[in-house]
Amino acid sequence: MSALNAMLAWTFTQEIDVPSSVNELLVPGEVAQIAYKTVRDTAVVTNKRIIISDKQGITGKKVEVYTIPFKSIIMYSSENAGTFDLNTELELWTTLGRFKLNLAKKVDIRKLDKLIAETIL
């Protein structure tokens, strides 16, 4: 489990427009609500899950897509940045294990916190 948690680590650097490419991944009734840029990839939060695209290789043509369904989240916590912190943090406890997402200080953690709460509660 700890190897899985170490492998699944992303930093959301800024909020961006939802990329149109995510539409091919959505199921009926699923709506993309917000998107974030990661170092090289994108993360999209829908009303059903978090979708993270992981570009691989030098050209980035190979893409692995991770999905964290909201129905698998048992508990979560969010921590805003303090005076000397560089990132805010979001921890998700799921049926598979615990995942930590880092968000750049300029990303509104409370906006994401509220969106998750509205979806899973």
C-alpha positions in Angstrom: 0.0 0.0 0.0 2.8 2.5 0.8 4.3 1.9 -2.6 1.0 2.8 -4.2 0.7 6.0 -2.1 4.2 7.0 -3.0 3.5 6.4 -6.7 0.3 8.5 -6.7 1.6 12.0 -5.9 0.6 15.1 -7.7 0.8 18.8 -7.2 -2.0 21.0 -8.6 -0.2 24.2 -9.6 -3.1 26.4 -10.8 -6.7 26.3 -11.8 -7.3 26.1 -15.6 -10.2 25.8 -18.0 -11.5 22.3 -18.3 -9.8 20.7 -21.3 -12.2 19.5 -24.0 -10.3 16.2 -24.2 -11.9 15.1 -20.9 -15.3 14.9 -22.6 -14.5 11.5 -24.1 -13.9 10.1 -20.6 -17.2 11.3 -19.1 -20.1 8.9 -18.5 -23.7 9.9 -18.9 -24.7 12.3 -16.1 -21.1 13.2 -15.3 -20.2 16.9 -15.5 -16.7 18.4 -15.4 -16.6 21.1 -12.7 -13.1 22.3 -12.3 -9.6 21.6 -13.7 -6.1 22.1 -12.5 -2.7 22.1 -14.1 -0.1 19.8 -12.6 3.6 19.9 -13.4 3.1 18.2 -16.8 -0.5 17.0 -16.7 -4.0 18.0 -15.8 -6.5 17.0 -13.2 -10.2 17.4 -13.7 -12.8 17.2 -10.9 -16.2 16.1 -11.9 -19.4 15.5 -10.0 -18.4 11.8 -9.7 -14.6 11.6 -9.5 -11.2 13.1 -9.8 -9.5 12.3 -13.1 -5.7 12.8 -13.4 -3.9 12.5 -16.7 -0.3 11.5 -16.4 1.8 12.1 -19.6 4.7 9.8 -19.9 7.9 9.6 -22.0 9.8 12.4 -23.6 7.1 13.4 -26.1 4.2 12.9 -23.7 2.2 11.1 -26.3 1.6 8.1 -24.0 -1.0 9.1 -21.3 -2.1 7.1 -18.3 -5.4 8.2 -16.7 -6.1 7.8 -13.0 -9.5 7.9 -11.5 -10.4 8.4 -7.9 -14.2 7.9 -7.6 -15.9 9.9 -5.0 -17.9 6.9 -3.9 -14.6 5.3 -2.7 -13.7 8.3 -0.4 -14.3 7.4 3.3 -12.9 10.6 4.8 -10.8 13.5 3.7 -8.9 16.4 5.2 -7.7 19.7 3.8 -5.0 22.0 5.2 -4.4 25.6 4.0 -1.0 27.0 3.6 0.5 28.9 6.5 3.0 31.7 6.5 6.0 29.6 5.6 4.2 26.7 3.8 4.6 26.4 0.1 1.7 24.1 -0.5 -1.8 23.4 0.8 -2.6 19.7 1.2 -5.6 17.5 0.5 -5.6 14.0 2.0 -8.1 11.4 0.8 -8.8 8.2 2.7 -10.3 5.7 0.2 -11.2 2.1 0.3 -7.8 1.5 -1.4 -5.7 3.6 0.9 -4.7 7.2 1.7 -3.6 9.6 -1.0 -2.1 13.1 -0.6 -2.5 15.8 -3.2 -0.4 19.0 -2.9 -1.8 22.3 -4.1 0.2 25.3 -4.8 -0.4 28.2 -2.4 -2.3 30.1 -5.0 -4.9 27.3 -5.6 -8.0 27.9 -3.6 -8.2 24.8 -1.3 -11.5 25.8 0.2 -13.1 25.9 -3.3 -12.0 22.3 -3.9 -12.9 21.3 -0.3 -16.4 22.6 -0.8 -16.8 20.9 -4.2 -15.7 17.5 -2.7 -18.0 18.0 0.3 -21.0 18.8 -1.9 -20.3 15.6 -3.9 -19.7 13.0 -1.2 -21.9 14.3 1.7 
